[in-house]
């Protein structure tokens, strides 16, 4: 992103970030996924900044009132997902409740690895856009 500067506007920043993201390889995507906590959890596999931790918590705020049964099912499905694909379930969780998250997770478990990796990468791109907007105060 440093090489993409200067940014003329927020839209320009987001467009360049998106272009850079889609130019990266699968290994880069998987590395980025490590900076996210599993849905329903608070700690990411990789070290992250305090700001990133706060953003993740806010993005998953819709899970705060989840029933214990939903949280248990999310944990179970998260593990199935990770066992199948080799990385955590990535979804743009902003505004989603556990009742909304469970069918998304269930349906994505039906994908093959290649298709799912592209979907996870697209979800990461959505998260990046939201975080860039937060970063510049929008």
HUHURA-V547411 format. One line per field, one symbol per residue. ss: DSSP state (H for helix, E for strand, - for the rest). phi: phi as a letter, one per 30 degrees, with the letter a starting at -180 (. if undefined). Layout:
ss = ???
phi = ???
This chain:
ss = -HHH-----HHHHHHHHHHHHHH--HHHHHHHH---E------E-----HHHHHHHHHH-HHH----HHHHHHHHHHHHHHHHHH------------HHHHHHHHHHH----HHHHHHHHHHHHHHHHHHHHHHH---
phi = .eddddcdadddedddddddedddcedddddddddcddejcccddcdbdddddddddddceddecddedddddedddeddddddciaddcbddeiccddddedddeddddddddddddddddddddddeddddddcic
